[in-house]
Amino acid sequence: MKLCEYQRKEWKFHHFTRAAMRKFHYEYKKLSLMRQLVYHIGNLIYLPAHQLQSAKHQVIWDTFTSFYNVLQSEQYKSSFQHQTLILALKQRFWSHKHEENKVDQPFSTETTMLYELLAIHHLLEELP
């Protein structure tokens, strides 16, 4: 078979409107963010929860409830309560990280949990 026979094969192209391409890229971005969300949730699942106090379990539950509410709202808007919760998580994270840096130890379960929750929040902010 000659090279020019391969060159004769026809390629079919699909034409899309700009609106369709924008929608596709938006949906692809959401899919990519959802994939990252699953990754961070998986990291939380494998944390040794028995090392956390019961009050910290409540923080996780409250945060996931708030995440659920953001995902259920139109255009993924977060409430004032959600922003307040996230601010408290950020303050706790930086406080724990600062303390752990003083004694040069690996991140604790709580610091890792706070990091994962904040990473999930950051991804949710990118959704709209």
C-alpha positions in Angstrom: 0.0 0.0 0.0 1.4 3.3 -1.0 1.6 6.3 1.3 -0.8 8.4 -0.8 -3.6 5.8 -0.2 -3.4 6.6 3.6 -3.5 10.3 2.8 -6.8 9.9 0.9 -8.8 8.8 4.0 -11.4 11.4 4.9 -11.6 13.0 8.2 -15.0 14.1 9.5 -15.1 17.2 11.7 -17.9 18.3 13.9 -18.7 22.0 14.0 -19.7 23.4 17.3 -21.1 26.8 18.1 -19.2 29.1 20.5 -22.0 28.6 23.1 -21.7 24.8 22.9 -17.9 25.0 23.3 -18.2 27.3 26.3 -20.7 25.0 27.9 -18.5 22.0 27.2 -15.5 23.7 28.8 -17.5 24.8 31.8 -18.8 21.2 32.3 -15.3 19.8 31.8 -14.0 22.3 34.5 -16.7 21.2 36.9 -15.9 17.5 36.2 -12.2 18.2 36.9 -13.1 20.0 40.2 -15.4 17.1 41.2 -12.5 14.7 40.6 -10.3 16.7 42.9 -13.1 16.9 45.5 -13.2 13.1 45.5 -9.5 12.9 46.0 -9.6 15.2 49.0 -12.6 13.4 50.5 -10.7 10.1 50.1 -7.8 11.6 52.0 -10.1 12.5 54.8 -11.6 9.0 54.9 -8.2 7.5 55.5 -7.3 9.8 58.4 -7.2 8.0 61.7 -10.4 9.5 63.1 -9.9 7.8 66.5 -7.2 10.4 67.2 -9.7 13.2 67.0 -11.7 14.4 70.0 -15.5 14.1 69.6 -15.8 17.9 69.3 -13.5 17.8 66.3 -15.8 15.2 64.7 -18.6 17.8 65.0 -16.5 20.3 63.1 -16.1 17.9 60.3 -19.8 17.1 60.3 -20.7 20.8 60.3 -18.2 21.6 57.5 -19.5 18.8 55.3 -23.1 19.9 55.9 -22.1 23.4 54.9 -20.3 22.0 51.8 -23.5 20.1 50.9 -25.5 23.3 51.2 -23.1 25.1 48.9 -23.4 22.3 46.3 -27.2 22.4 46.5 -27.5 26.2 46.1 -28.0 27.9 42.8 -24.6 28.9 41.3 -22.9 27.3 44.3 -23.2 30.3 46.6 -22.0 30.0 50.1 -23.8 31.5 53.1 -22.4 33.9 55.7 -22.4 30.9 58.2 -20.3 28.9 55.8 -17.8 31.8 55.4 -17.6 32.1 59.2 -17.0 28.4 59.6 -14.2 28.5 57.0 -12.6 31.5 58.6 -12.5 29.6 61.9 -11.0 26.5 60.2 -8.3 28.7 58.6 -7.4 30.2 61.9 -7.2 26.8 63.6 -5.1 25.4 60.7 -2.5 28.2 60.8 -2.4 27.9 64.6 -1.8 24.2 64.5 0.8 24.5 61.7 2.6 27.2 63.6 2.8 25.1 66.8 3.9 22.0 64.9 6.7 24.0 63.2 8.1 25.0 66.6 8.7 21.4 67.6 9.6 20.2 64.1 7.1 17.3 64.0 5.0 15.9 61.1 1.5 17.2 60.7 -1.0 15.9 63.2 -4.2 14.3 62.1 -6.1 17.5 63.0 -3.8 19.7 60.9 -4.2 17.3 57.9 -7.9 17.2 58.4 -8.1 21.0 58.5 -5.9 21.2 55.3 -8.2 18.8 53.4 -11.3 20.7 54.5 -9.8 24.0 53.4 -8.7 22.4 50.1 -12.3 21.2 49.5 -13.6 24.7 50.3 -11.1 26.2 47.8 -12.4 23.9 45.0 -16.0 24.8 45.8 -15.2 28.5 45.4 -14.0 27.7 41.9 -17.3 26.2 40.8 -19.4 29.2 39.9 
